[in-house]
Amino acid sequence: ARRPNIEIDVKETGAADVELLRRGETDVLVDHIPRLPDDIAAIEVARVRPYLVLPVKHKAASASRWTPAHLHDERFVAYVPERGHHQLQMQALAAFGLTPRGFLHASTSEAILGLVEAGLGYSFVPSLEKKGPGSRNIAARLLSEERYFPVWLAWRKFGPANPLIEALIAEAPRYDAAGRRRSRRRVDGRGRVA
């Protein structure tokens, strides 16, 4: 804690809703935001990659390379439809030509992984970890070396300067286009690099 005089209140929301920023209900948002509006400033603070996760005893877990045929007629564990990640999962199912036997829904990655670990289905989830989400009872397979989803630290671009947001921005990690961590640069609360 390099700044012990600052207190924060963290709340997990169901989706990356920039309206929370616009209405002043939150000062910052940290999430994958598919399209950043012009009135929202942001810096990329992480990258998540998509993984296939399935029970370690599943036939595709031990295969040298998985194919959609390994998952034919299996249950899919999806995010609840209110989460933005749900639509990404549905797009991935369509891209792989998969039609699940049925669906289970959960609101968090942790809950999805718990259902997969219990052997109730497979899923596609994002992970910050290079080897994917870890558990000795879950096998994780990277879906694409090239594909990633940026995680943004976002705030309102306009309005009075906020020293607490400036402190958070100053401490946040940053990544370049190649995914390498960059040195921190000063950014003011309006999104301007100093």
MDAnalysis code that builds the backbone (N, CA, C; Angstrom):
import MDAnalysis as mda
import numpy as np

u = mda.Universe.empty(582, n_residues=194, atom_resindex=np.repeat(np.arange(194), 3), trajectory=True)
u.add_TopologyAttr("name", ["N", "CA", "C"] * 194)
u.add_TopologyAttr("resid", np.arange(1, 195))
u.add_TopologyAttr("resname", ["ALA", "ARG", "ARG", "PRO", "ASN", "ILE", "GLU", "ILE", "ASP", "VAL", "LYS", "GLU", "THR", "GLY", "ALA", "ALA", "ASP", "VAL", "GLU", "LEU", "LEU", "ARG", "ARG", "GLY", "GLU", "THR", "ASP", "VAL", "LEU", "VAL", "ASP", "HIS", "ILE", "PRO", "ARG", "LEU", "PRO", "ASP", "ASP", "ILE", "ALA", "ALA", "ILE", "GLU", "VAL", "ALA", "ARG", "VAL", "ARG", "PRO", "TYR", "LEU", "VAL", "LEU", "PRO", "VAL", "LYS", "HIS", "LYS", "ALA", "ALA", "SER", "ALA", "SER", "ARG", "TRP", "THR", "PRO", "ALA", "HIS", "LEU", "HIS", "ASP", "GLU", "ARG", "PHE", "VAL", "ALA", "TYR", "VAL", "PRO", "GLU", "ARG", "GLY", "HIS", "HIS", "GLN", "LEU", "GLN", "MET", "GLN", "ALA", "LEU", "ALA", "ALA", "PHE", "GLY", "LEU", "THR", "PRO", "ARG", "GLY", "PHE", "LEU", "HIS", "ALA", "SER", "THR", "SER", "GLU", "ALA", "ILE", "LEU", "GLY", "LEU", "VAL", "GLU", "ALA", "GLY", "LEU", "GLY", "TYR", "SER", "PHE", "VAL", "PRO", "SER", "LEU", "GLU", "LYS", "LYS", "GLY", "PRO", "GLY", "SER", "ARG", "ASN", "ILE", "ALA", "ALA", "ARG", "LEU", "LEU", "SER", "GLU", "GLU", "ARG", "TYR", "PHE", "PRO", "VAL", "TRP", "LEU", "ALA", "TRP", "ARG", "LYS", "PHE", "GLY", "PRO", "ALA", "ASN", "PRO", "LEU", "ILE", "GLU", "ALA", "LEU", "ILE", "ALA", "GLU", "ALA", "PRO", "ARG", "TYR", "ASP", "ALA", "ALA", "GLY", "ARG", "ARG", "ARG", "SER", "ARG", "ARG", "ARG", "VAL", "ASP", "GLY", "ARG", "GLY", "ARG", "VAL", "ALA"])
u.atoms.positions = np.array([
    [0.847, -1.171, 0.000],
    [0.000, 0.000, 0.000],
    [0.892, 1.233, 0.000],
    [1.191, 1.706, -1.201],
    [2.044, 2.889, -1.328],
    [1.308, 4.163, -0.964],
    [-0.009, 4.097, -0.850],
    [-0.812, 5.266, -0.520],
    [-1.803, 4.907, 0.588],
    [-1.307, 4.746, 1.818],
    [-2.170, 4.284, 2.913],
    [-3.261, 5.274, 3.308],
    [-3.186, 6.508, 2.876],
    [-4.182, 7.507, 3.246],
    [-5.409, 7.495, 2.327],
    [-5.449, 6.594, 1.349],
    [-6.570, 6.511, 0.417],
    [-7.377, 5.255, 0.719],
    [-8.684, 5.426, 0.852],
    [-9.586, 4.294, 1.036],
    [-10.381, 4.094, -0.240],
    [-10.639, 2.830, -0.559],
    [-11.440, 2.540, -1.742],
    [-12.590, 1.617, -1.356],
    [-13.646, 1.694, -2.119],
    [-14.801, 0.823, -1.972],
    [-14.968, 0.124, -3.308],
    [-14.844, -1.194, -3.331],
    [-14.914, -1.956, -4.564],
    [-16.251, -2.679, -4.622],
    [-16.917, -2.577, -5.765],
    [-18.197, -3.243, -5.960],
    [-18.156, -3.984, -7.288],
    [-18.519, -5.264, -7.268],
    [-18.601, -6.029, -8.506],
    [-19.979, -5.800, -9.111],
    [-20.003, -5.428, -10.383],
    [-21.266, -5.204, -11.071],
    [-21.493, -6.311, -12.087],
    [-22.695, -6.392, -12.614],
    [-23.024, -7.453, -13.550],
    [-22.436, -7.276, -14.931],
    [-22.160, -6.041, -15.316],
    [-21.658, -5.779, -16.662],
    [-20.869, -4.478, -16.653],
    [-20.064, -4.296, -17.679],
    [-19.283, -3.068, -17.817],
    [-20.213, -1.964, -18.293],
    [-20.820, -1.247, -17.364],
    [-21.835, -0.254, -17.666],
    [-21.248, 1.152, -17.520],
    [-20.897, 1.771, -18.647],
    [-20.316, 3.116, -18.590],
    [-21.319, 4.153, -18.102],
    [-22.602, 3.818, -18.103],
    [-23.603, 4.743, -17.562],
    [-23.368, 4.986, -16.073],
    [-22.796, 4.011, -15.363],
    [-22.458, 4.220, -13.951],
    [-21.460, 5.361, -13.810],
    [-20.519, 5.452, -14.746],
    [-19.563, 6.560, -14.748],
    [-20.266, 7.870, -15.080],
    [-21.051, 7.851, -16.116],
    [-21.723, 9.078, -16.572],
    [-22.636, 9.668, -15.497],
    [-23.324, 8.786, -14.765],
    [-24.234, 9.254, -13.711],
    [-23.506, 9.605, -12.414],
    [-22.200, 9.336, -12.364],
    [-21.437, 9.628, -11.156],
    [-21.645, 8.616, -10.041],
    [-22.183, 7.435, -10.377],
    [-22.397, 6.388, -9.375],
    [-21.106, 5.657, -9.038],
    [-20.112, 5.799, -9.902],
    [-18.781, 5.261, -9.633],
    [-17.768, 6.210, -10.261],
    [-16.575, 6.210, -9.707],
    [-15.519, 7.077, -10.237],
    [-14.700, 6.383, -11.316],
    [-14.517, 5.065, -11.179],
    [-13.756, 4.299, -12.164],
    [-14.450, 2.969, -12.416],
    [-14.144, 2.408, -13.547],
    [-14.658, 1.107, -13.935],
    [-13.476, 0.305, -14.444],
    [-13.330, -0.933, -13.990],
    [-12.263, -1.813, -14.467],
    [-12.927, -3.044, -15.061],
    [-12.844, -3.167, -16.385],
    [-13.504, -4.281, -17.057],
    [-13.134, -4.260, -18.530],
    [-13.543, -5.315, -19.222],
    [-13.462, -5.321, -20.683],
    [-14.645, -4.508, -21.173],
    [-14.378, -3.448, -21.911],
    [-15.424, -2.593, -22.474],
    [-15.261, -2.684, -23.985],
    [-16.206, -3.329, -24.657],
    [-16.035, -3.560, -26.106],
    [-15.830, -2.290, -26.924],
    [-16.580, -1.236, -26.626],
    [-16.435, 0.032, -27.348],
    [-16.346, 1.165, -26.340],
    [-15.233, 1.870, -26.352],
    [-15.062, 2.994, -25.423],
    [-15.708, 4.243, -26.024],
    [-16.689, 4.826, -25.324],
    [-17.308, 6.058, -25.825],
    [-16.339, 7.232, -25.770],
    [-16.620, 8.264, -26.548],
    [-15.752, 9.439, -26.623],
    [-15.636, 10.202, -25.310],
    [-16.661, 10.121, -24.458],
    [-16.632, 10.880, -23.206],
    [-15.991, 10.111, -22.056],
    [-15.457, 8.930, -22.347],
    [-14.823, 8.096, -21.329],
    [-13.334, 7.960, -21.662],
    [-12.491, 8.276, -20.678],
    [-11.045, 8.088, -20.825],
    [-10.697, 6.709, -20.274],
    [-9.641, 6.097, -20.786],
    [-9.279, 4.760, -20.316],
    [-7.822, 4.457, -20.631],
    [-7.263, 3.589, -19.810],
    [-5.955, 3.004, -20.094],
    [-6.089, 1.492, -19.968],
    [-5.369, 0.783, -20.808],
    [-5.384, -0.674, -20.748],
    [-4.510, -1.113, -19.573],
    [-5.100, -1.861, -18.648],
    [-4.363, -2.292, -17.455],
    [-4.095, -3.799, -17.438],
    [-4.737, -4.539, -18.331],
    [-4.510, -5.984, -18.394],
    [-5.084, -6.507, -19.708],
    [-4.735, -7.750, -19.985],
    [-5.292, -8.452, -21.133],
    [-5.710, -9.840, -20.681],
    [-6.903, -10.236, -21.103],
    [-7.350, -11.594, -20.823],
    [-7.453, -12.330, -22.149],
    [-7.215, -13.617, -22.090],
    [-7.284, -14.458, -23.283],
    [-8.376, -15.498, -23.071],
    [-9.004, -15.944, -24.157],
    [-10.099, -16.912, -24.036],
    [-9.593, -18.350, -23.931],
    [-10.168, -19.085, -22.995],
    [-9.806, -20.482, -22.770],
    [-11.028, -21.376, -22.801],
    [-10.844, -22.557, -23.341],
    [-11.799, -23.642, -23.173],
    [-11.462, -24.272, -21.825],
    [-12.458, -24.421, -20.965],
    [-12.238, -25.115, -19.697],
    [-13.191, -26.300, -19.636],
    [-12.655, -27.421, -19.179],
    [-13.454, -28.632, -19.065],
    [-12.903, -29.492, -17.940],
    [-13.702, -30.438, -17.460],
    [-13.203, -31.303, -16.379],
    [-11.949, -32.048, -16.829],
    [-11.015, -32.223, -15.935],
    [-9.736, -32.845, -16.284],
    [-9.925, -34.280, -16.795],
    [-11.014, -34.926, -16.431],
    [-11.261, -36.304, -16.888],
    [-11.997, -36.364, -18.228],
    [-12.306, -35.224, -18.796],
    [-12.986, -35.181, -20.089],
    [-12.045, -35.691, -21.177],
    [-12.589, -36.357, -22.199],
    [-11.757, -36.919, -23.281],
    [-10.929, -35.856, -24.005],
    [-11.444, -34.635, -24.113],
    [-10.695, -33.572, -24.795],
    [-9.538, -33.061, -23.951],
    [-9.581, -33.293, -22.636],
    [-8.503, -32.811, -21.764],
    [-7.196, -33.538, -22.034],
    [-7.281, -34.798, -22.401],
    [-6.060, -35.576, -22.639],
    [-5.681, -35.645, -24.119],
    [-6.535, -35.133, -24.989],
    [-6.228, -35.143, -26.422],
    [-5.096, -34.161, -26.701],
    [-4.229, -34.511, -27.656],
    [-3.127, -33.604, -27.983],
    [-3.656, -32.296, -28.563],
    [-4.802, -32.363, -29.214],
    [-5.445, -31.168, -29.766],
    [-6.947, -31.404, -29.730],
    [-7.684, -30.446, -29.173],
    [-9.129, -30.636, -29.097],
    [-9.792, -30.179, -30.391],
    [-10.920, -30.775, -30.690],
    [-11.738, -30.367, -31.826],
    [-13.166, -30.186, -31.325],
    [-13.977, -29.438, -32.048],
    [-15.373, -29.306, -31.629],
    [-16.089, -30.647, -31.478],
    [-15.660, -31.642, -32.227],
    [-16.296, -32.963, -32.113],
    [-16.167, -33.527, -30.691],
    [-15.097, -33.156, -29.971],
    [-14.938, -33.605, -28.591],
    [-16.059, -33.109, -27.684],
    [-16.689, -32.006, -28.084],
    [-17.683, -31.362, -27.219],
    [-19.106, -31.526, -27.740],
    [-19.275, -32.332, -28.779],
    [-20.593, -32.543, -29.361],
    [-21.565, -33.064, -28.305],
    [-22.728, -32.456, -28.260],
    [-23.820, -32.889, -27.386],
    [-23.463, -32.847, -25.897],
    [-22.667, -31.861, -25.504],
    [-22.315, -31.668, -24.097],
    [-22.986, -30.404, -23.576],
    [-23.106, -30.306, -22.281],
    [-23.704, -29.124, -21.650],
    [-22.670, -27.998, -21.583],
    [-23.136, -26.765, -21.811],
    [-22.277, -25.593, -21.753],
    [-22.621, -24.772, -20.518],
    [-21.590, -24.333, -19.818],
    [-21.781, -23.484, -18.637],
    [-21.498, -22.054, -19.070],
    [-22.542, -21.238, -19.091],
    [-22.453, -19.885, -19.639],
    [-22.602, -18.835, -18.541],
    [-22.113, -17.646, -18.857],
    [-22.446, -16.499, -18.024],
    [-23.943, -16.242, -18.142],
    [-24.517, -15.619, -17.137],
    [-25.922, -15.219, -17.246],
    [-26.041, -14.237, -18.405],
    [-27.195, -14.228, -19.092],
    [-27.331, -13.367, -20.272],
    [-27.094, -11.881, -20.005],
    [-27.260, -11.426, -18.776],
    [-27.049, -10.012, -18.464],
    [-25.582, -9.605, -18.508],
    [-24.685, -10.546, -18.427],
    [-23.256, -10.235, -18.478],
    [-22.815, -10.085, -19.927],
    [-21.959, -9.100, -20.188],
    [-21.449, -8.886, -21.535],
    [-20.677, -10.082, -22.064],
    [-20.072, -10.845, -21.163],
    [-19.282, -12.004, -21.573],
    [-20.163, -13.105, -22.180],
    [-21.443, -13.109, -21.819],
    [-22.356, -14.126, -22.337],
    [-22.400, -14.075, -23.869],
    [-22.530, -12.885, -24.414],
    [-22.600, -12.738, -25.869],
    [-21.306, -13.217, -26.531],
    [-20.165, -12.926, -25.906],
    [-18.890, -13.414, -26.447],
    [-18.847, -14.942, -26.459],
    [-19.379, -15.555, -25.402],
    [-19.424, -17.025, -25.361],
    [-20.312, -17.570, -26.480],
    [-21.460, -16.942, -26.702],
    [-22.365, -17.405, -27.752],
    [-21.710, -17.267, -29.130],
    [-20.958, -16.189, -29.328],
    [-20.230, -16.009, -30.588],
    [-19.178, -17.101, -30.764],
    [-18.491, -17.471, -29.670],
    [-17.476, -18.529, -29.760],
    [-18.121, -19.877, -30.074],
    [-19.249, -20.174, -29.445],
    [-19.949, -21.424, -29.758],
    [-20.294, -21.479, -31.243],
    [-20.823, -20.377, -31.777],
    [-21.184, -20.332, -33.198],
    [-19.952, -20.471, -34.084],
    [-18.867, -19.803, -33.710],
    [-17.641, -19.863, -34.514],
    [-17.087, -21.283, -34.594],
    [-17.240, -22.059, -33.509],
    [-16.757, -23.444, -33.507],
    [-17.820, -24.423, -33.994],
    [-18.998, -23.917, -34.351],
    [-20.065, -24.796, -34.831],
    [-20.626, -25.693, -33.748],
    [-20.614, -25.239, -32.518],
    [-21.075, -26.049, -31.394],
    [-22.522, -25.722, -31.024],
    [-23.305, -26.768, -30.834],
    [-24.671, -26.634, -30.340],
    [-24.755, -27.464, -29.064],
    [-24.649, -26.816, -27.909],
    [-24.654, -27.571, -26.649],
    [-25.972, -28.329, -26.422],
    [-25.870, -29.393, -25.645],
    [-27.042, -30.193, -25.269],
    [-27.961, -29.391, -24.370],
    [-27.377, -28.500, -23.592],
    [-28.138, -27.654, -22.677],
    [-27.204, -26.632, -22.068],
    [-27.758, -25.783, -21.235],
    [-26.982, -24.711, -20.619],
    [-27.189, -24.678, -19.114],
    [-26.133, -24.345, -18.421],
    [-26.197, -23.904, -17.030],
    [-25.695, -22.474, -17.049],
    [-26.184, -21.634, -16.151],
    [-25.770, -20.233, -16.136],
    [-25.226, -19.845, -14.771],
    [-24.205, -19.008, -14.796],
    [-23.598, -18.496, -13.556],
    [-23.175, -17.053, -13.809],
    [-23.046, -16.294, -12.740],
    [-22.758, -14.868, -12.913],
    [-21.276, -14.518, -12.824],
    [-20.437, -15.437, -12.358],
    [-19.013, -15.138, -12.236],
    [-18.173, -16.257, -12.835],
    [-16.934, -15.925, -13.166],
    [-16.003, -16.948, -13.664],
    [-15.788, -18.028, -12.616],
    [-15.693, -17.617, -11.347],
    [-15.461, -18.584, -10.273],
    [-16.592, -19.603, -10.188],
    [-17.835, -19.130, -10.322],
    [-18.981, -20.045, -10.282],
    [-18.975, -20.966, -11.498],
    [-18.645, -20.420, -12.666],
    [-18.558, -21.249, -13.879],
    [-17.505, -22.329, -13.683],
    [-16.338, -21.943, -13.186],
    [-15.268, -22.920, -12.981],
    [-15.676, -23.984, -11.968],
    [-16.430, -23.601, -10.949],
    [-16.915, -24.579, -9.973],
    [-17.842, -25.604, -10.608],
    [-18.724, -25.151, -11.499],
    [-19.628, -26.064, -12.188],
    [-18.867, -26.975, -13.151],
    [-17.878, -26.414, -13.839],
    [-17.042, -27.232, -14.730],
    [-16.264, -28.253, -13.913],
    [-15.677, -27.811, -12.819],
    [-14.897, -28.711, -11.960],
    [-15.758, -29.855, -11.427],
    [-17.035, -29.576, -11.187],
    [-17.958, -30.610, -10.701],
    [-18.383, -31.565, -11.820],
    [-17.915, -31.325, -13.044],
    [-18.223, -32.215, -14.149],
    [-19.561, -31.951, -14.806],
    [-20.103, -30.740, -14.638],
    [-21.434, -30.443, -15.155],
    [-21.438, -29.836, -16.551],
    [-20.268, -29.652, -17.143],
    [-20.208, -29.114, -18.488],
    [-18.855, -28.506, -18.783],
    [-18.776, -27.836, -19.922],
    [-17.562, -27.135, -20.327],
    [-17.908, -25.665, -20.536],
    [-16.897, -24.820, -20.703],
    [-17.166, -23.407, -20.904],
    [-16.003, -22.745, -21.628],
    [-16.228, -21.506, -22.019],
    [-15.193, -20.604, -22.507],
    [-15.126, -19.461, -21.514],
    [-13.960, -19.230, -20.932],
    [-13.807, -18.155, -19.953],
    [-12.523, -17.376, -20.230],
    [-12.508, -16.107, -19.822],
    [-11.282, -15.324, -19.960],
    [-10.352, -15.587, -18.790],
    [-9.059, -15.430, -19.022],
    [-8.105, -15.590, -17.932],
    [-6.914, -14.664, -18.134],
    [-6.428, -14.134, -17.023],
    [-5.199, -13.342, -17.023],
    [-3.970, -14.238, -17.039],
    [-4.140, -15.460, -16.565],
    [-3.016, -16.394, -16.433],
    [-2.617, -16.985, -17.782],
    [-1.319, -17.106, -18.022],
    [-0.837, -17.642, -19.304],
    [-1.256, -19.089, -19.537],
    [-1.422, -19.857, -18.459],
    [-1.840, -21.258, -18.584],
    [-3.345, -21.421, -18.428],
    [-4.050, -20.310, -18.281],
    [-5.496, -20.377, -18.118],
    [-5.870, -20.519, -16.661],
    [-7.169, -20.574, -16.398],
    [-7.617, -20.703, -15.009],
    [-7.112, -22.007, -14.417],
    [-6.594, -21.933, -13.224],
    [-5.952, -23.099, -12.634],
    [-6.784, -23.850, -11.617],
    [-6.707, -25.140, -11.692],
    [-7.278, -26.065, -10.731],
    [-6.791, -27.442, -11.144],
    [-6.552, -28.279, -10.186],
    [-6.072, -29.611, -10.575],
    [-7.189, -30.462, -11.169],
    [-8.443, -29.985, -11.070],
    [-9.567, -30.728, -11.628],
    [-10.149, -30.095, -12.884],
    [-9.463, -29.072, -13.402],
    [-9.907, -28.402, -14.624],
    [-8.759, -28.385, -15.632],
    [-9.081, -28.718, -16.869],
    [-8.121, -28.570, -17.961],
    [-8.481, -27.300, -18.716],
    [-7.478, -26.504, -19.013],
    [-7.705, -25.243, -19.750],
    [-6.917, -25.287, -21.048],
    [-7.588, -24.970, -22.137],
    [-6.962, -24.932, -23.452],
    [-7.130, -23.532, -24.037],
    [-6.031, -22.885, -24.396],
    [-6.074, -21.563, -25.013],
    [-6.792, -21.672, -26.356],
    [-7.767, -20.809, -26.588],
    [-8.538, -20.860, -27.835],
    [-7.822, -20.187, -28.990],
    [-7.027, -19.152, -28.696],
    [-6.347, -18.428, -29.767],
    [-5.124, -17.727, -29.214],
    [-3.997, -17.898, -29.867],
    [-2.771, -17.197, -29.479],
    [-2.889, -15.699, -29.753],
    [-3.603, -15.341, -30.813],
    [-3.678, -13.944, -31.236],
    [-4.787, -13.164, -30.545],
    [-5.845, -13.830, -30.178],
    [-7.038, -13.141, -29.647],
    [-6.860, -12.795, -28.172],
    [-7.206, -11.577, -27.833],
    [-7.225, -11.154, -26.433],
    [-8.277, -10.080, -26.261],
    [-8.632, -9.825, -25.024],
    [-9.609, -8.806, -24.699],
    [-8.966, -7.840, -23.715],
    [-8.888, -6.558, -24.073],
    [-8.269, -5.600, -23.155],
    [-9.167, -5.342, -21.939],
    [-8.532, -5.187, -20.803],
    [-9.222, -4.779, -19.581],
    [-8.847, -3.320, -19.366],
    [-9.860, -2.477, -19.240],
    [-9.651, -1.042, -19.146],
    [-9.893, -0.524, -17.736],
    [-9.096, 0.444, -17.353],
    [-9.392, 1.298, -16.212],
    [-9.997, 2.534, -16.856],
    [-11.290, 2.763, -16.625],
    [-12.006, 3.835, -17.314],
    [-12.576, 4.841, -16.319],
    [-12.650, 6.106, -16.754],
    [-13.192, 7.168, -15.915],
    [-13.783, 8.241, -16.821],
    [-14.556, 9.148, -16.229],
    [-15.148, 10.247, -16.997],
    [-14.042, 11.170, -17.497],
    [-14.107, 11.542, -18.762],
    [-13.099, 12.407, -19.360],
    [-13.288, 13.857, -18.929],
    [-14.520, 14.256, -18.722],
    [-14.827, 15.649, -18.428],
    [-15.295, 15.788, -16.985],
    [-15.073, 16.954, -16.429],
    [-15.457, 17.215, -15.048],
    [-14.245, 17.683, -14.261],
    [-14.452, 17.944, -12.991],
    [-13.333, 18.448, -12.188],
    [-12.250, 17.386, -12.007],
    [-11.020, 17.852, -11.866],
    [-9.907, 16.932, -11.598],
    [-10.179, 16.224, -10.278],
    [-9.815, 14.961, -10.205],
    [-10.036, 14.171, -9.000],
    [-8.698, 13.563, -8.585],
    [-8.109, 14.033, -7.479],
    [-6.794, 13.527, -7.082],
    [-6.787, 12.036, -6.751],
    [-7.921, 11.484, -6.319],
    [-7.964, 10.045, -6.028],
    [-7.903, 9.225, -7.313],
    [-8.603, 9.688, -8.339],
    [-8.525, 8.995, -9.626],
    [-7.122, 9.132, -10.200],
    [-6.540, 10.306, -10.081],
    [-5.175, 10.511, -10.566],
    [-4.194, 9.573, -9.864],
    [-4.380, 9.363, -8.554],
    [-3.506, 8.444, -7.805],
    [-3.680, 7.012, -8.301],
    [-4.925, 6.598, -8.555],
    [-5.188, 5.255, -9.062],
    [-4.565, 5.068, -10.442],
    [-4.742, 6.053, -11.297],
    [-4.175, 5.988, -12.643],
    [-2.646, 5.907, -12.586],
    [-2.059, 6.685, -11.683],
    [-0.594, 6.685, -11.558],
    [-0.057, 5.321, -11.140],
    [-0.840, 4.563, -10.363],
    [-0.384, 3.255, -9.870],
    [-0.741, 2.104, -10.804],
    [-1.605, 2.347, -11.773],
    [-2.093, 1.272, -12.635],
    [-1.034, 0.808, -13.621],
    [-0.982, -0.504, -13.877],
    [-0.071, -1.002, -14.916],
    [-0.589, -0.598, -16.295],
    [0.294, -0.568, -17.267],
    [-0.075, -0.254, -18.636],
    [0.603, -1.253, -19.574],
    [-0.005, -1.442, -20.730],
    [0.522, -2.391, -21.701],
    [0.638, -1.728, -23.061],
    [1.680, -2.098, -23.822],
    [1.813, -1.570, -25.172],
    [1.063, -2.493, -26.138],
    [1.104, -2.166, -27.415],
    [0.354, -2.925, -28.415],
    [0.791, -4.385, -28.501],
    [2.022, -4.682, -28.118],
    [2.521, -6.056, -28.157],
    [2.212, -6.820, -26.870],
    [1.535, -6.162, -25.930],
    [1.186, -6.842, -24.687],
    [2.265, -6.785, -23.635],
    [3.298, -5.986, -23.860],
    [4.368, -5.839, -22.874],
    [3.995, -4.757, -21.880],
    [4.319, -4.996, -20.621],
    [4.042, -4.004, -19.597],
    [4.944, -2.799, -19.795],
    [4.361, -1.610, -19.765],
    [5.104, -0.368, -19.953],
    [5.311, 0.316, -18.613],
    [6.230, 1.270, -18.617],
    [6.428, 2.072, -17.406],
    [5.233, 2.994, -17.223],
    [4.990, 3.363, -15.992],
    [3.868, 4.244, -15.684],
    [4.176, 5.662, -16.140],
    [3.136, 6.350, -16.598],
    [3.264, 7.761, -16.949],
    [2.163, 8.513, -16.220],
    [2.412, 9.731, -15.935],
    [1.420, 10.545, -15.235],
    [0.251, 10.862, -16.170],
    [-0.961, 10.609, -15.680],
    [-2.170, 10.915, -16.410],
    [-3.092, 11.650, -15.461],
    [-3.642, 12.773, -15.907],
    [-4.536, 13.502, -15.008],
    [-5.932, 12.926, -15.072],
    [-6.810, 13.368, -14.185],
    [-8.150, 12.832, -14.062],
    [-9.046, 13.078, -15.261],
    [-8.584, 13.840, -16.229],
    [-9.352, 14.084, -17.439],
    [-8.843, 13.226, -18.602],
    [-7.870, 12.342, -18.316],
    [-7.373, 11.436, -19.346],
    [-6.213, 11.943, -20.133],
    [-5.637, 13.061, -19.714],
    [-4.497, 13.628, -20.438],
    [-3.201, 13.070, -19.850],
    [-2.296, 12.664, -20.727],
    [-0.983, 12.193, -20.289],
    [-0.114, 13.407, -20.025],
    [0.466, 13.448, -18.834],
    [1.310, 14.601, -18.461],
    [2.755, 14.297, -18.788],
])
